[in-house]
Amino acid sequence: MTTTPFAIDPAALRETLAAVLGDKAKSIELRLDEVTVTVKPADYLTVAQMLRDAPGCKFEQLLDLCGVDYADYRNGEYDGPRYAVVSHLLSVSLNQRVRLKVFCADDDLPVIDSINHLWNSANWFEREAFDLYGIVFEGHDDLRRILTDYGFIGHPFRKDFPVSGYTEMRYDPERQRVIYQPVTIEPREITPRVIREDKYGGLQ
């Protein structure tokens, strides 16, 4: 009877990934015992399938997928692509994990391939990233909002999205239905309350 080692050496995993992916990987970094593979948008789908199927990889499960907005990253010093998609993959059979990162090529219309057909768990994660960041996953067969309302305008996790939003919803008793209208909340500055009493709480 053979047993799988309790944990794989992250440095060894990095070398395995470098051998398997070759020039398909833009970079393979090892930090804090975690391996991150960054790829170009054109290679994203190919690399994802290689990570799932190739010997030494066998990442059968997608645990998480999220969008990232790099606007104003490092106090505005960052000048790379604005939107990224980050996935976390797990190999149960080989007991190893990897992070897969890809940047969208177009900041105005961020589009990236869907990996939903490789891992079914990507379905709702990609819908969430679409809803909150406006990242379009090409090839997703049911890409629609999942957290915000049907009439919601904009993508609330973008760095430039206003805190009060663009529209508000209320019930109109005359029309006897819910309507959407421009936001009527005025921005306000929250300042700390200053207690000016000479004697507060009975203390001299």
Disulfide bonds with the S-S distance in Angstrom:
none
